[in-house]
Amino acid sequence: MDIAAAMASIMGSRPLSMYEEPWMQRFLSKVSFVSFTAPARGQISNTLMNECYANVKIQVDSLVHSQHS
């Protein structure tokens, strides 16, 4: 769930603090069917951003490689 939240912020060009905003927290609590605490911007900007980058890079490299084969 943290990676999906980070990707929503990063790939959507949204502020890393969007999940800390009270209205977003209220919205997430209303629609959430599972217990989920959105990651803090510090967590997104460090470990989660690196993981998202690595995942996207793998996908892009795969697409580039498949087009050159």
Sequence and secondary structure as in RCSB ss.txt:
>XXXX:A:sequence
MDIAAAMASIMGSRPLSMYEEPWMQRFLSKVSFVSFTAPARGQISNTLMNECYANVKIQVDSLVHSQHS
>XXXX:A:secstr
 HHHHHHHHHHTT  TTGGGSHHHHHHHHHH SS      HHHIIIIIHHHHHHHHHHHHHHHHHHH  
